[in-house]
Amino acid sequence: MNQSPTASGPTRTRRSRSHPTREQREATRLTHALADVLGRSVRDARRRARLTQAQVATRIGVHQSLISRVELGRGGVVALEVWVAIGVALGRPLAVSLSRPLGEPREPADAGHLAMQERLLALARATGRTATFELPTRSGDPRYSIDVCVRDDRHRVLLIVEAWNTFGDLGAAIRSTNRKVAEALDLAELIGGDRPYGVAAVWVIRSSVTNRGLVRRYPQILRSAFPGSSRTWVRALGGGSAAALQPGLVWLDPASGRVSALRLRARRDQGGQRD
């Protein structure tokens, strides 16, 4: 006898469709975005190294088509060890880290530069001098300003203190500082009246592996542009003594906030000759 199902009888359960969670969707989006950025970086690094996709593939033991997929932004499922191998083959080791926790306030884009300026302002005020943040050198145009301008009334000098977290165009940076020195002369004359203040400039460079490498690479350029005594500048910034008459360079340790002397040494080329 056939029995028909009733409202109270057994019913067939329908298999629930699996829906990705919000976290899974976000992870997928970030994976695609990261794979695209890394893929373009691989392509650019490979071209700068003048290597073909096949040559890179041979170096790490994979097929050329995998390198092609990576460069097209389709490397989201590629194993981490392959990404590491690609970086090593191109002389650009992969560097990864977890970002800030979700929900935390985002740091300003120039946080590193701001931290250096904060420290320089504190050093100036600790020695009884007046310090100004982002002092404009052109009336009505805030794009042209001194990172930290220190007014030293004791020695009657304006100190143009430029903080460098990273460098983009070294030549343009030097030209910018020279222009600021020239423009600050009018302000020095205005402040001093019959006895105009002097103007002196110093670069305070973040002590990092990248910046130290840049200093080692271009010692002659930096020595020519900044012949002032680094030790004298360290004493001027940290202790309030008279600044060097010529532009100078000093290091700033981002961890301790300590200012230290920067020594320029000539490089040796492959033949052992100094530059």
SENU-106020 format. One record per residue: x, y, z of N, C-alpha, C in turn. Coordinates in steps of 0.2 Angstrom, whole numbers, padded with zeros to 4 digits, always signed. Atoms other than C-alpha are relative to their C-alpha. Last residue first. Layout:
N
XYZXYZXYZ/...
***
This chain:
275
+0004-0004+0005+0429+0285-0039+0003+0007+0000/+0005-0004-0003+0443+0275-0030-0004+0005-0005/-0002-0007+0000+0452+0262-0040-0006+0004+0003/-0003-0002-0006+0450+0244-0035+0002+0007+0000/-0007+0000+0001+0447+0238-0053+0004+0002+0006/-0002+0007+0001+0429+0234-0049+0007-0001+0000/+0003+0003+0006+0426+0252-0043+0003-0008+0000/-0006+0003+0005+0430+0258-0026-0004-0004-0005/+0000+0007+0002+0418+0270-0018+0006-0003-0003/+0000+0001+0007+0423+0286-0009-0001-0008-0001/-0006+0004+0002+0418+0287+0009-0001-0001-0007/+0001+0002+0007+0405+0300+0016+0007-0003-0002/-0006+0000+0003+0403+0300+0035+0000-0002-0008/+0000+0004+0007+0387+0305+0042+0006+0001-0003/-0004-0003+0006+0387+0311+0060-0001-0005-0006/-0007+0002+0000+0373+0306+0072+0003+0002-0006/-0004-0003+0006+0356+0312+0077+0007-0002+0001/-0006-0002-0001+0346+0300+0090+0003+0003-0007/+0000-0007+0001+0328+0298+0088+0006+0004+0001/-0003-0004-0006+0330+0281+0096-0001+0008-0001/+0002+0003-0006+0320+0271+0083+0001+0004+0007/+0007+0000-0001+0320+0282+0068-0002-0003+0007/+0002+0006-0001+0339+0285+0069-0007+0000+0002/+0005+0001-0005+0343+0301+0061-0003-0007+0001/+0005+0006+0000+0358+0303+0051-0004+0001+0006/+0000+0004-0006+0367+0319+0047-0005-0005-0001/+0004+0006+0000+0372+0329+0031+0001-0003+0007/-0002+0006-0002+0379+0347+0029-0005-0006+0000/+0006+0006-0001+0377+0363+0021+0003-0006+0002/+0001+0003+0007+0392+0376+0024-0006-0006+0001/+0002-0005+0005+0393+0388+0039-0002-0003-0007/-0005-0001+0005+0392+0374+0051-0002+0005-0005/+0000+0005+0006+0380+0377+0065+0006+0001-0004/+0000-0004+0006+0384+0386+0082+0000-0006-0006/-0006-0003+0002+0380+0375+0097-0001+0003-0007/+0001-0007+0000+0362+0371+0102+0006+0004-0001/-0003-0003-0006+0366+0353+0108-0001+0008+0000/+0002+0004-0006+0356+0341+0097+0002+0004+0006/+0007+0002+0000+0355+0351+0081-0002-0003+0007/+0004-0005+0001+0371+0361+0082-0007-0002+0001/+0000-0004-0007+0381+0347+0090-0005+0006-0001/+0003+0005-0005+0376+0335+0075-0001+0004+0007/+0007+0000+0000+0379+0349+0063-0003-0004+0005/+0002-0007-0002+0397+0351+0069-0008+0001+0000/+0000+0000-0008+0399+0332+0068-0002+0007+0002/+0006+0003-0003+0393+0333+0050+0000+0000+0007/-0002+0005-0005+0406+0346+0045-0007-0003+0003/+0000-0002-0007+0399+0356+0030+0002-0006+0004/-0007+0001-0002+0404+0350+0012+0000+0002+0008/+0000-0001-0007+0386+0346+0007+0007-0001+0003/+0005-0004-0002+0384+0348-0012-0001+0001+0008/+0000-0006+0003+0401+0342-0016-0006+0005+0002/-0006-0003-0002+0402+0328-0004+0000+0007-0003/+0002-0003-0006+0384+0323-0009+0006+0004+0004/+0006-0005+0001+0389+0321-0027-0002+0003+0007/-0003-0006+0003+0406+0313-0023-0005+0005-0001/-0004-0004-0005+0398+0300-0011+0003+0007-0003/-0002-0006+0003+0385+0294-0023+0004+0005+0005/+0000+0000+0007+0383+0275-0021+0002+0007-0003/-0006+0003+0002+0388+0275-0002+0001+0000-0008/-0006-0004-0002+0375+0288+0002+0006-0003-0003/-0001-0006+0004+0362+0278-0008+0006+0005+0001/-0003+0002+0006+0366+0262+0001+0000+0006-0005/-0007+0001+0000+0364+0271+0017+0003-0003-0006/-0003-0006+0000+0347+0277+0012+0008+0000+0001/+0000-0003+0007+0341+0260+0007+0004+0006+0000/-0004+0004+0005+0347+0251+0023+0000+0004-0007/+0003+0006+0002+0339+0265+0034+0005-0004-0005/-0005+0006+0001+0345+0279+0044-0003-0006-0001/+0002+0006-0004+0333+0293+0040+0005-0006-0001/+0002+0006+0004+0342+0308+0033-0001-0006+0004/+0001+0005-0005+0343+0325+0041-0003-0006-0003/+0004+0005+0002+0349+0337+0027+0000-0005+0006/-0003+0007-0001+0357+0353+0033-0006-0005-0002/+0005+0006+0002+0355+0371+0028+0004-0007+0002/-0004+0006+0001+0363+0388+0034-0005-0006-0001/+0004+0006+0002+0356+0405+0033+0005-0006-0001/-0003+0005+0005+0364+0420+0041-0005-0005-0001/-0002+0007-0002+0354+0433+0050+0003-0003-0005/+0004+0006+0003+0354+0451+0044+0003-0006+0003/-0004+0005-0001+0361+0465+0056-0003-0007-0003/-0007-0003+0001+0353+0481+0051+0005-0006+0000/+0000-0007+0001+0336+0472+0051+0007+0002-0003/-0006-0003-0003+0339+0454+0057+0001+0008-0001/+0000+0001-0007+0322+0447+0054+0006+0004+0003/+0006-0003-0003+0319+0455+0037+0001-0001+0008/-0002-0007+0000+0337+0450+0031-0006+0004+0004/-0005-0001-0004+0334+0432+0036+0002+0008+0001/+0003+0000-0007+0317+0432+0028+0006+0001+0005/+0005-0006-0001+0325+0438+0012-0003+0000+0007/-0004-0006-0001+0339+0426+0013-0004+0006+0001/-0001-0002-0007+0327+0412+0015+0004+0006+0001/+0006-0004-0002+0323+0412-0004+0000+0002+0007/+0000-0007+0003+0341+0408-0008-0006+0004+0002/-0005-0004-0003+0342+0394+0005+0000+0007-0003/+0003-0002-0006+0325+0387-0002+0005+0004+0004/+0005-0006+0001+0332+0387-0019-0003+0002+0006/-0004-0006+0002+0348+0377-0014-0005+0006-0001/-0003-0002-0006+0337+0364-0005+0003+0007-0002/+0005-0003-0004+0326+0362-0020+0003+0003+0006/+0002-0006+0002+0341+0359-0031-0005+0004+0004/-0006-0005-0001+0348+0346-0020-0002+0007-0002/+0000-0002-0007+0331+0337-0020+0005+0005+0002/+0006-0005-0001+0329+0338-0039+0000+0002+0008/-0001-0007+0003+0346+0330-0040-0005+0005+0001/-0006-0003-0004+0342+0316-0028+0002+0007-0003/-0004-0003+0005+0325+0312-0037+0005+0004+0004/+0003+0002+0006+0314+0300-0026+0005+0002-0006/-0002-0004+0005+0322+0299-0009-0003-0002-0007/-0002+0004+0006+0316+0292+0007+0001+0005-0006/+0002+0007-0002+0313+0298+0025+0002-0004-0006/+0001+0005+0006+0322+0314+0021-0001-0007+0003/+0001+0007-0003+0320+0329+0034-0001-0005-0006/+0004+0004+0004+0326+0346+0028+0001-0007+0002/-0001+0007-0001+0332+0358+0041-0004-0004-0004/+0004+0003+0005+0335+0376+0035+0001-0008+0001/-0002+0007+0002+0343+0384+0050-0005-0003-0004/+0006+0004+0001+0341+0403+0052+0003-0007-0003/+0000+0004+0006+0356+0411+0060-0007-0003-0001/+0003-0005+0005+0359+0425+0073+0000-0004-0007/-0005+0000+0005+0370+0414+0084-0002+0004-0006/-0007-0001-0004+0360+0417+0100+0005+0000-0005/-0001-0007-0002+0344+0420+0090+0007+0001+0003/-0005+0000-0005+0344+0403+0082+0002+0007+0001/-0003-0007-0001+0328+0402+0072+0004+0000+0006/-0002-0001-0006+0325+0384+0066+0003+0007+0001/-0004-0006+0000+0315+0381+0050+0002+0002+0008/+0000-0003-0006+0308+0363+0049+0005+0006+0000/+0003+0006-0005+0302+0355+0033+0000+0003+0007/-0005+0003-0003+0305+0372+0023-0003-0005+0005/-0001-0001-0008+0291+0376+0012+0006-0003+0002/-0007-0001-0001+0287+0378-0007+0001+0002+0007/-0004+0005+0003+0270+0370-0010+0008+0000+0001/-0002+0005-0005+0262+0382+0002+0004-0006-0003/-0001+0006+0003+0262+0396-0012+0003-0005+0005/+0006+0002+0004+0254+0412-0006+0001-0007-0003/+0006-0003-0002+0271+0420-0001-0006-0003-0004/+0003-0004+0005+0286+0409-0006-0007+0002+0002/-0005-0005+0002+0297+0402+0007-0002+0004-0006/+0000-0002+0007+0283+0394+0017+0006+0004-0002/+0000-0007+0001+0288+0387+0034+0000+0001-0007/+0002-0001+0007+0283+0368+0035+0000+0008-0001/+0002+0006+0005+0284+0367+0054-0002+0003-0006/+0006-0001+0004+0293+0382+0063-0001-0006-0004/+0000+0005+0006+0306+0380+0077-0007+0001-0003/+0007+0000+0003+0311+0393+0090+0000-0004-0007/+0000-0003+0006+0327+0389+0100-0007+0000-0003/+0002-0007-0001+0329+0385+0118-0001+0004-0006/-0006-0004-0001+0339+0369+0116-0002+0008+0000/-0003+0002-0006+0324+0358+0119+0007+0004+0002/+0003-0003-0006+0314+0368+0107+0004-0002+0006/-0001-0007+0000+0326+0363+0093-0003+0004+0006/-0007-0002-0001+0327+0345+0097+0001+0007+0001/-0002+0001-0007+0308+0344+0099+0007+0001+0002/+0003-0006-0004+0305+0352+0082+0002-0001+0007/-0004-0006+0002+0318+0339+0074-0003+0006+0004/-0007+0001-0004+0309+0324+0082+0004+0007+0000/+0002-0001-0007+0292+0330+0076+0006+0000+0004/+0001-0008-0001+0299+0333+0058-0001+0001+0008/-0006-0003+0000+0306+0315+0058-0001+0007+0002/-0003+0002-0007+0289+0308+0064+0007+0003+0000/+0003-0004-0006+0281+0318+0050+0003-0002+0007/-0002-0006+0000+0292+0310+0037-0002+0005+0006/-0007+0000-0001+0288+0293+0042+0003+0007+0000/-0002+0001-0007+0270+0296+0043+0007+0000+0002/-0007-0003-0002+0269+0304+0026+0002-0001+0007/-0005+0003+0005+0254+0293+0020+0007+0002+0001/+0000-0005+0006+0245+0297+0036+0005-0003-0005/-0006-0005-0001+0243+0281+0047+0000+0005-0006/-0006+0000+0005+0226+0273+0046+0005+0005+0001/+0000-0006+0004+0215+0272+0061+0006-0001-0004/-0004-0005-0003+0213+0254+0067+0001+0006-0005/+0003-0005-0005+0198+0245+0061+0004+0005+0003/+0006-0003+0003+0207+0230+0052-0004+0005+0006/+0006+0003-0002+0224+0227+0061-0006+0004-0003/+0003-0002-0006+0238+0235+0051-0006-0004+0002/+0001-0007+0000+0246+0225+0037-0003+0002+0007/+0007-0002-0002+0253+0208+0039+0000+0007+0000/+0002-0001-0007+0270+0206+0031-0007+0001+0000/+0007+0000-0002+0279+0201+0015-0001+0001+0007/+0001-0003-0007+0295+0204+0006-0007+0000+0002/+0006-0001-0003+0300+0193-0009-0001+0003+0007/+0003+0005-0005+0318+0194-0014-0007+0003+0002/+0005-0004-0004+0322+0205-0029-0004-0004+0005/-0003-0004-0004+0337+0198-0038-0004+0005+0004/-0001-0006+0003+0327+0191-0052+0004+0005+0004/-0003+0000+0007+0330+0173-0048+0000+0007-0003/-0007+0002-0001+0327+0176-0029+0004+0000-0007/-0004-0006-0003+0311+0185-0032+0007-0001+0000/+0000-0005+0005+0305+0170-0043+0004+0007+0002/-0005+0002+0005+0310+0158-0030+0001+0005-0006/-0006-0002-0003+0300+0167-0017+0006-0002-0005/-0001-0007+0000+0285+0167-0028+0007+0002+0003/-0001-0002+0007+0287+0148-0031+0001+0008-0001/-0007+0001+0002+0289+0145-0013+0002+0002-0007/-0004-0005-0002+0272+0154-0010+0008-0001-0001/-0003+0001-0007+0263+0142-0021+0005+0006+0002/-0007+0002+0000+0254+0150-0036+0003-0001+0007/+0000+0007-0003+0235+0151-0033+0007-0003-0001/+0003+0000-0006+0234+0170-0035+0001-0007+0003/-0005+0004-0004+0247+0170-0049-0003-0001+0007/+0003+0006-0002+0235+0176-0062+0003-0005+0004/+0004-0001-0006+0241+0194-0063-0005-0006+0002/+0006-0002+0002+0247+0193-0081-0005+0001+0006/-0001-0007+0002+0265+0192-0075-0007+0003-0002/-0002-0005-0005+0261+0177-0065+0000+0007-0002/+0006-0001-0004+0252+0168-0079+0001+0005+0006/+0005-0004+0003+0267+0171-0090-0006+0001+0004/-0003-0006-0001+0279+0164-0077-0005+0005-0004/+0001-0002-0007+0268+0149-0076+0002+0007+0001/+0007-0002+0000+0268+0147-0095-0002+0002+0007/+0000-0007+0002+0287+0146-0095-0007+0003+0001/+0002-0001+0008+0286+0130-0086+0000+0007-0001/+0007+0000+0002+0295+0128-0069-0001+0001-0007/+0003+0007+0001+0312+0124-0062-0007+0000-0002/+0003+0003-0006+0318+0140-0054-0004-0006-0001/-0004-0001-0006+0331+0146-0066-0003-0003+0006/-0005+0005-0001+0322+0138-0081+0004+0000+0006/+0003+0007-0001+0307+0148-0078+0005-0005+0001/+0002+0000-0007+0317+0164-0077-0003-0007+0002/-0006+0000-0004+0325+0160-0094-0001+0000+0008/-0002+0006+0000+0308+0156-0102+0007-0001+0005/+0004+0004-0005+0301+0172-0096+0002-0007+0000/+0006+0002+0003+0315+0181-0105-0004-0004+0005/+0001+0008+0000+0328+0190-0095-0006-0001-0004/-0001+0002+0007+0335+0208-0098-0001-0008+0000/-0005+0005+0000+0336+0211-0079+0002-0003-0007/-0006-0004-0001+0326+0227-0082+0006-0005+0001/-0002-0004+0006+0313+0216-0091+0007+0004+0001/-0003+0005+0005+0312+0203-0077+0003+0004-0006/-0007+0002-0002+0310+0217-0064+0003-0005-0005/-0005-0006+0001+0296+0225-0074+0007-0002+0002/-0001-0001+0007+0287+0208-0077+0005+0006+0000/-0004+0005+0003+0289+0203-0059+0002+0002-0007/-0006-0001-0003+0282+0220-0052+0005-0006-0003/-0003-0005+0003+0267+0218-0064+0008+0002+0002/-0002+0002+0007+0264+0201-0057+0003+0006-0004/-0006+0004+0000+0265+0207-0039+0002-0002-0007/-0005-0005-0002+0252+0221-0042+0007-0004+0000/-0001-0005+0006+0240+0209-0051+0006+0005+0001/-0003+0004+0005+0243+0195-0038+0001+0005-0006/-0007+0002-0002+0239+0207-0024+0004-0003-0006/-0003-0006+0000+0223+0213-0032+0008+0000+0001/+0000-0002+0007+0217+0196-0036+0004+0006+0000/-0004+0005+0003+0221+0190-0018+0001+0002-0007/-0007-0002-0002+0213+0205-0010+0005-0004-0004/-0002-0007+0003+0197+0202-0019+0007+0002+0001/+0000+0001+0007+0197+0184-0014+0002+0006-0004/-0006+0003+0001+0201+0188+0004+0001-0001-0008/-0006-0005+0000+0187+0200+0004+0006-0003-0001/+0000-0004+0005+0175+0187-0002+0005+0006+0000/-0003+0004+0006+0181+0174+0010-0001+0005-0006/-0007+0000-0001+0179+0187+0025+0003-0004-0007/-0002-0007+0001+0161+0191+0020+0008+0000+0000/+0001-0005-0005+0157+0172+0019+0003+0007-0002/-0006-0002-0003+0155+0162+0003-0001+0006+0006/-0001-0007+0001+0138+0155+0001+0007+0002+0003/-0005-0003-0003+0136+0136+0000+0001+0007-0002/-0005-0003+0004+0119+0131-0006+0006+0003+0004/-0001-0007+0001+0109+0121+0006+0006+0002-0004/-0007-0001-0002+0105+0103+0002+0001+0008-0001/-0004-0002+0006+0086+0101+0002+0007+0003+0002/-0004-0006-0002+0079+0090+0016+0004+0002-0006/-0007+0001+0003+0066+0077+0010+0004+0007+0001/-0001-0004+0006+0051+0077+0021+0007+0000-0002/-0007-0002+0002+0045+0064+0034+0000+0004-0007/-0004+0005+0002+0027+0065+0039+0007+0002-0001/-0004+0002-0006+0018+0078+0049+0005-0005-0002/-0004-0006-0003+0013+0088+0033+0004-0002+0006/+0005-0005-0003+0008+0071+0025+0004+0006+0003/-0003-0004-0005+0018+0060+0013-0005+0005+0003/-0002-0006+0002+0008+0048+0003+0002+0004+0006/+0002-0005-0005+0008+0030+0008+0002+0007-0003/-0004-0007+0000+0007+0017-0005-0002+0005+0005/+0004-0006+0000+0000+0000+0000+0004+0006+0000/
***
